[in-house]
Amino acid sequence: MNKNSINIKNSKSQIGLFFKSWLNLNRWVIVLYLVIIATAGVLYVGNVNDTTDLLREIRTLERKIDDLENKRKMTDSRVKRLQSPERIIKIATENLNMTLSDEAPLFIEEYEDKD
């Protein structure tokens, strides 16, 4: 009976040691998982912030592009208005005392000798 009781106590102590080592190992595994999850969370949040910043910058640049396109259109329309024949004729007659001719203008072309 003595031998059996020693074996039972020995096996109980071995089981206890196994569970203690298993729990100790599992604690480290759990801590490792928590560290990995925390690192992944930090990286994810950082990525989301970077993406948000890039999208904000894209929107700002698109607004600048729209503003520049509008300015270009306004400048084009101003150039067309300033180049209009009616405006040029009006300035020529009022400011420069020029008159409008009824005859078609003559074009003189200069030919170069190819020799």
TIPA-564097 format. One record per residue (C-alpha): residue in three letters; y, x negated, z negated; residue number from 0; chain. Coordinates in Angstrom, 3 decimals. Layout:
<pts>
{pt 'ALA' {Y X Z} NUM 'A'}
...
</pts>
This chain:
<pts>
{pt 'MET' {0.000 0.000 0.000} 0 'A'}
{pt 'ASN' {2.235 -2.841 -0.650} 1 'A'}
{pt 'LYS' {1.786 -4.192 2.845} 2 'A'}
{pt 'ASN' {2.537 -0.823 4.414} 3 'A'}
{pt 'SER' {5.662 -0.393 2.385} 4 'A'}
{pt 'ILE' {6.835 -3.881 3.426} 5 'A'}
{pt 'ASN' {6.171 -3.056 7.074} 6 'A'}
{pt 'ILE' {8.060 0.219 6.773} 7 'A'}
{pt 'LYS' {10.991 -1.463 5.025} 8 'A'}
{pt 'ASN' {10.900 -4.261 7.589} 9 'A'}
{pt 'SER' {10.820 -1.794 10.482} 10 'A'}
{pt 'LYS' {13.637 0.236 8.883} 11 'A'}
{pt 'SER' {15.724 -2.905 8.535} 12 'A'}
{pt 'GLN' {14.958 -3.837 12.153} 13 'A'}
{pt 'ILE' {15.977 -0.366 13.309} 14 'A'}
{pt 'GLY' {19.130 -0.614 11.213} 15 'A'}
{pt 'LEU' {19.948 -4.014 12.679} 16 'A'}
{pt 'PHE' {19.313 -2.688 16.179} 17 'A'}
{pt 'PHE' {21.675 0.263 15.669} 18 'A'}
{pt 'LYS' {24.328 -1.962 14.077} 19 'A'}
{pt 'SER' {24.186 -4.400 16.982} 20 'A'}
{pt 'TRP' {24.081 -1.518 19.457} 21 'A'}
{pt 'LEU' {27.143 0.104 17.845} 22 'A'}
{pt 'ASN' {28.934 -3.244 17.759} 23 'A'}
{pt 'LEU' {28.154 -3.771 21.451} 24 'A'}
{pt 'ASN' {29.199 -0.216 22.304} 25 'A'}
{pt 'ARG' {32.479 -0.703 20.470} 26 'A'}
{pt 'TRP' {33.277 -3.675 22.654} 27 'A'}
{pt 'VAL' {32.252 -1.747 25.762} 28 'A'}
{pt 'ILE' {34.463 1.160 24.716} 29 'A'}
{pt 'VAL' {37.366 -1.204 24.042} 30 'A'}
{pt 'LEU' {36.807 -2.825 27.442} 31 'A'}
{pt 'TYR' {36.780 0.595 29.151} 32 'A'}
{pt 'LEU' {39.981 1.573 27.355} 33 'A'}
{pt 'VAL' {41.662 -1.661 28.437} 34 'A'}
{pt 'ILE' {40.557 -1.112 32.037} 35 'A'}
{pt 'ILE' {41.758 2.509 32.011} 36 'A'}
{pt 'ALA' {45.102 1.521 30.455} 37 'A'}
{pt 'THR' {45.596 -1.224 33.040} 38 'A'}
{pt 'ALA' {44.740 1.154 35.865} 39 'A'}
{pt 'GLY' {47.194 3.708 34.447} 40 'A'}
{pt 'VAL' {49.992 1.156 34.242} 41 'A'}
{pt 'LEU' {49.331 -0.009 37.797} 42 'A'}
{pt 'TYR' {49.226 3.575 39.056} 43 'A'}
{pt 'VAL' {52.507 4.493 37.389} 44 'A'}
{pt 'GLY' {54.110 1.327 38.745} 45 'A'}
{pt 'ASN' {52.896 2.174 42.230} 46 'A'}
{pt 'VAL' {54.252 5.719 41.949} 47 'A'}
{pt 'ASN' {57.641 4.367 40.830} 48 'A'}
{pt 'ASP' {57.742 1.881 43.709} 49 'A'}
{pt 'THR' {56.813 4.612 46.191} 50 'A'}
{pt 'THR' {59.509 6.901 44.795} 51 'A'}
{pt 'ASP' {62.095 4.129 45.115} 52 'A'}
{pt 'LEU' {61.067 3.472 48.717} 53 'A'}
{pt 'LEU' {61.265 7.178 49.590} 54 'A'}
{pt 'ARG' {64.720 7.389 48.021} 55 'A'}
{pt 'GLU' {65.830 4.381 50.068} 56 'A'}
{pt 'ILE' {64.400 5.957 53.238} 57 'A'}
{pt 'ARG' {66.336 9.174 52.587} 58 'A'}
{pt 'THR' {69.535 7.191 52.030} 59 'A'}
{pt 'LEU' {69.033 5.252 55.261} 60 'A'}
{pt 'GLU' {68.284 8.468 57.183} 61 'A'}
{pt 'ARG' {71.548 9.954 55.895} 62 'A'}
{pt 'LYS' {73.396 6.828 57.036} 63 'A'}
{pt 'ILE' {71.755 7.108 60.448} 64 'A'}
{pt 'ASP' {72.847 10.751 60.726} 65 'A'}
{pt 'ASP' {76.409 9.822 59.737} 66 'A'}
{pt 'LEU' {76.511 7.022 62.298} 67 'A'}
{pt 'GLU' {75.146 9.299 65.024} 68 'A'}
{pt 'ASN' {77.814 11.879 64.227} 69 'A'}
{pt 'LYS' {80.526 9.190 64.350} 70 'A'}
{pt 'ARG' {79.148 7.952 67.670} 71 'A'}
{pt 'LYS' {79.227 11.477 69.117} 72 'A'}
{pt 'MET' {82.793 11.963 67.905} 73 'A'}
{pt 'THR' {83.811 8.611 69.417} 74 'A'}
{pt 'ASP' {82.129 9.506 72.717} 75 'A'}
{pt 'SER' {83.948 12.821 72.865} 76 'A'}
{pt 'ARG' {87.260 11.079 72.040} 77 'A'}
{pt 'VAL' {86.655 8.510 74.802} 78 'A'}
{pt 'LYS' {85.895 11.297 77.293} 79 'A'}
{pt 'ARG' {89.034 13.139 76.232} 80 'A'}
{pt 'LEU' {91.153 9.984 76.587} 81 'A'}
{pt 'GLN' {89.627 9.229 80.024} 82 'A'}
{pt 'SER' {90.149 12.723 81.375} 83 'A'}
{pt 'PRO' {92.145 12.868 84.637} 84 'A'}
{pt 'GLU' {94.375 15.665 83.310} 85 'A'}
{pt 'ARG' {95.539 13.498 80.414} 86 'A'}
{pt 'ILE' {96.106 10.467 82.646} 87 'A'}
{pt 'ILE' {98.104 12.532 85.172} 88 'A'}
{pt 'LYS' {100.209 14.044 82.391} 89 'A'}
{pt 'ILE' {101.046 10.627 80.907} 90 'A'}
{pt 'ALA' {101.738 9.176 84.369} 91 'A'}
{pt 'THR' {104.145 11.954 85.334} 92 'A'}
{pt 'GLU' {105.935 12.354 81.987} 93 'A'}
{pt 'ASN' {106.121 8.807 80.626} 94 'A'}
{pt 'LEU' {105.985 6.651 83.764} 95 'A'}
{pt 'ASN' {107.899 8.969 86.151} 96 'A'}
{pt 'MET' {105.112 8.851 88.691} 97 'A'}
{pt 'THR' {104.488 11.661 91.149} 98 'A'}
{pt 'LEU' {101.279 13.102 92.421} 99 'A'}
{pt 'SER' {100.756 12.438 96.130} 100 'A'}
{pt 'ASP' {99.483 15.118 98.475} 101 'A'}
{pt 'GLU' {97.829 12.543 100.699} 102 'A'}
{pt 'ALA' {94.455 11.048 99.965} 103 'A'}
{pt 'PRO' {94.616 7.495 98.669} 104 'A'}
{pt 'LEU' {93.808 4.628 101.003} 105 'A'}
{pt 'PHE' {91.115 2.214 100.053} 106 'A'}
{pt 'ILE' {91.351 -1.262 101.445} 107 'A'}
{pt 'GLU' {88.131 -3.163 101.376} 108 'A'}
{pt 'GLU' {88.061 -6.880 101.666} 109 'A'}
{pt 'TYR' {85.280 -8.368 103.722} 110 'A'}
{pt 'GLU' {84.140 -11.862 103.107} 111 'A'}
{pt 'ASP' {82.895 -14.068 105.869} 112 'A'}
{pt 'LYS' {79.307 -15.052 105.423} 113 'A'}
{pt 'ASP' {79.783 -18.288 107.340} 114 'A'}
</pts>
